[in-house]
């Protein structure tokens, strides 16, 4: 099997990233693994899509640092015809490129659509990823699983919503990740509300969201694959993220730490509620962020944390994901291209 991984930029990848783990797992299972950035696509005159990709030197690796080092130092860069690839995984995060490289924000999705139209399996489904490029996608899930939310650029409307909650409220950008410009607004912070709103609105729409008291204990990242909790041998790919520095954000980029977590019936029920839409949208691999019995985010772009999940469960979930891709590739061969990309994505 030939597997290609699309990232923001090969040189900015880190060894602990989930994408690095997936690419190394593919190589260690005997597959051809390719990695390239969203700036490495080429649309040829005949309509075929190529990429300046990098591939590891060795057949197997024990060290993520060694694997990534070989990828990043690979020379020369190999040009590959994506028609010859079995599956392309879109693992770039558009929000990372929104400010400094706006041209790159949608490049993975757009070229992914071209590749999928030529009969290559592209995951997650690029057509529906284009609808999920900001947090409005989250609003399409049933209201019962979401905190109360207001999305606006009107300061008066946002203030009215915040006042109605009679408690703390989280405000954050509609587009963004990594905990940047995320604020917890309580009674003590109301005096600085204008400054916080200005910081968020500078980049576009503001999301004001009901604060869930259970968030003080962190949130849970639960991976969902093919519309079901990612699990093997009764162990789930999940972990709790908690910030012990006093910062309200539990995001790992903001000082959050990970710890083992028990997956509850409430969490599994949330998966059941969101499963129909995830499957109809062709969302192969997703990270659900959960506080108590509510979802606070549905991560469909490069969800991270497979390393933490694997560590706490004592098994390699990256390998489980690659093995599932093998199964999909076999299914595609059986039906000789007669199944749509969005159908194969969660099969």
N, C-alpha and C positions, 0 to 999 in steps of 0.2 A: 504494500500500500504506500502511496505517495501522499504525504500530508504537508500542507503549507500553512504557516502561521503568519497572519498579518498583524504587525504591531505599529505603534506610533513611529518609532525610530529604533532601529536595531541597536544603535550605540547608547541609547538611554535605558535599555532594559537592565534589570537587575537579576541576580542569580536566584533570589527568593521568590520572584514573581511566578504566579501560576502558569503563565505562558511558557516560561523556561522549563518548568517541571513537566508540562505536557509535551513539549518538543523533545525533551530528553527521554521521557517515557516512550515516545514513539520510536526514537532511535534505538533504545535498548530492547524493544520488542521486534527489532529487525526491519522496521519500516524506513523509508527515505523521508527525512525530516528537513523541511526548508523554512527559513525565517526571512521575512523582508518587511520593510516599512511602507507606510501609505504613500510615500514619495517615490517608490520604486516600480510602480506600474508602467506599462507601455501598451498602448492600443496600436496594433500593427495595421498596415494598409489593407490587409485581408479581413480585418475585423477581429482577429484573434487577440487575446490578452496575454501579455508576457510580464515577467517581473525579474528584476535584478535581485536574486535571492542568494542567501548564504546557507551552507549546509555543513554539518560537523565533519571533522576529519576521521574520527574513530568510529568503530562499529558499536561500541557500548561505553557507558560512563558511570562512574560511581559518584562523581563530584559535580554539583550544579555549577560551581565556579569554573571548573575546567571545561565543562560543556559550553557555557556561555562565552568563555574566553575564546574557544575555538570558533564559535559562530561570529563573534565580533571582530576577530582578526583574520577571518577567512579572506583569502586573496588568491586569484581574482574572484570578483563577484560573478556568480553563475547566472546567466539569463535562462529562464525556464518558460516554456509555453504552458500556461495554466490549463489548456485543454487536456494535457497529459497528467494532470494532478487528479487524484481520486477525491480529495476533500480539502476545501480551503476553510480555515477557521479565522473569522474576523475577530481578532483579539485586541484591536486598538480602541482607545477610549477617546471619543470625539471631544469631550469636555476639556481634556488636557491641551488640545490644540486650539481651543476656541479663541483665545486672546492673541497669542504670539504667532500662530500659524493657522489663521482662519481658512486658508485654502485647503488645509489637510483635514478639517473637521468632518467633512462629508465624503472625502475621497475614498475611504475604505468601503463605504456603503455603495457609492456610485459604481466603482469598478467591480465590487462584489455582485451587483445586479447584472453587469455585463457578462461576468464569468458564469453566473448561474443560468443566464439566458442561453449560454452555449452548451448547457447540459452537465456542467460540473456542480457537484454538491458544495454548497456554501452555507456555513453555519456561524452564528444564528442566521435565519433567513433574512437576506439584505433588504428585501422589499418591505418587510414589516419593521426591520430595524430603523428604516427611514422615518417611521411614525413614532419611534421611541427615543429620538435624539435628545429630548428634554423630559422634564418631570411631568409634563401633561399626560404622558403615557400612563403614569401611575393612577391618574384620575379615571381611567377607563375600567378599572377593576371595581368590583362591587363595593358600595359605600360602607357596608357593615364591617369590612376588614380594614378600612382606612381611618386615620384620625381626622377630625374636623379640619378642613383646609380652606384657605382663601388664597387665590392667585391673582395678583393685580399689580399695576404700576401706579395706582392712585393711592397717595399717602393717606387721605381721609378714610378710604375704604379699608385699608390695612389697619389703621388705628382703631376703627370701629370694631373690626373683627377681634383684634387683640383685647379691647375693652370688654367685649362680650364673654370672653373666656373666664374672666374673674380668677385667673391663675396664670401660671407661666405659659409662654408661647415660644415656639421655635420659629425663627425667620431665617431664610436661606435663599440663594439664587435659584431661579428656575433651571438654569443650565450651570452645571458645575459639579465638582466632586472633590474628594480629599479633605472636606471640612473647611474649605476656604469661605470666609464671610458667612459662617453659620453662627447665629447668636441665640442664646437662651435669655428671653426677656421676662423678668419677674418684677415684683414691686420695686425692688431696689434699682433696677436698670431702667425704669420708665423715664427717668430724667435724661437718659442718653438715647432714647428711642429714635429721635430724629437723625442722629449721627449714624446709628446702626442701619436704619432704613436707607439712608443716603449711600452707605457702603454697598448694600445689596442691590439697590436700584441702579447703581452705576453700570452694572453689567446686564441690565434687562429687567425682566419680571421678577417679582418677589413672591416667594411661597411663605405664607404664615400658617403655621400648623399647631394644632392643639398639642400641648405638652403632656406626655404620658408619664405619671410619677414613677412607674416601674423602670423608666429609662435611667434612673439614678443607679440602677444595678447593671447598666450596660444594655447592649442589644445583642441579638443572636443572628449570626449569618448561617443560613441553612441553604445548601445547594440543592437545586432541583434539576434533574436530567430527564428529558423525555416526558415532562409533566409530572414526574414522581420524585419523591425525596431520593437523593443520591445515597445509596447504601449498599453494603455488602456484609454478609454474615451477621446481619442484625445490627450493624454499626452504621451510624449516619455521618455524612460529611457535614459537620456543623461545629461551631464553637461560639463562645461568648466573647464579645469585645467590651472591655470596660476601661475607662480612663481613670487612673488612680492619682492623677495630678490635680484633680478638682475641675478640670475642663469639662464642660457639658458634652463635648463631642467625644464619642467612643471610637471614631474612625482611626484606623491604624496610623494614618499619616499625621494625626493630630495628637500623638502620644498614647494612643490606645494600646492596651495589652490584650492578649488572647488567653482564654482558659477553657477547660473542658466544660461541656454543657450536656444536660440530659434533654433529649428531644421529647416534648410533651404531646399529649393528645391535642391540645389547643394548637400547637404548631402544625401538626399533621392535618388538622382540619383546615387551616389556612391554605395549605397546599392544595387540598381538594377544591376549595373555593376558586383559586386562581388557575387551576389546572386547565379548564376548558379554553380559556383565552390564550394561555401560554402555548398550548398545543395547536390551536387554530392559527396562531401567528408564527409557528415554526421556530419557537424558542428552545433550542436544543439544551443549552446549559445556562442556568440563571441562578443568581444569588438573591435569596429573600432576606431582607433585614427585618427582624421581628422584635417587638417590645410587647410583652404580655400576650394579649390576644389580638394584637393589631400589627399590620404591616406598616413599616415606615418608609420602605423603599423596595423597588423591584429592579435589580441590577441585571440588565440584559447585555451590557457591553463589558467584556473582559472582567467578570466578577473574580475577585481575588480571595485567597485564603485556603486554597487546597492544601498548602503545606501545613498550616495549623490543624486543619481537619484531619489530615493523614497522621500527624503526630499524636493527636489525642485518641484517635481510633486504633492506632497501631497497625495501619495498613495503607497501601499506596493508592489513593483515589485517582491520581493522575493516570495510573495504569488502567483502572476501571473505565475511565472515560475513553481512553484510546481503544480499548477492547470493544467498547460500544460502537466506536466509529468503524472498526473492522466489520462489525455485523451490518451496519448500514451500507457499507460499500458492497457487501455480498448481495444484499437485497436489491441494490440498484442494478447489479449485473443480471439478476434474475429477470427483472422487468425491462431491461434493455432501454432505459431512458424514458419509459412510459409513465413514470411517476414524477409529479411535480416536486420541486425543491422543498416547498413548504410542507409537503406530505412526508418526505423522507426525513426531514429535520427532527421530528419527534417520534418516529416509528420505533 
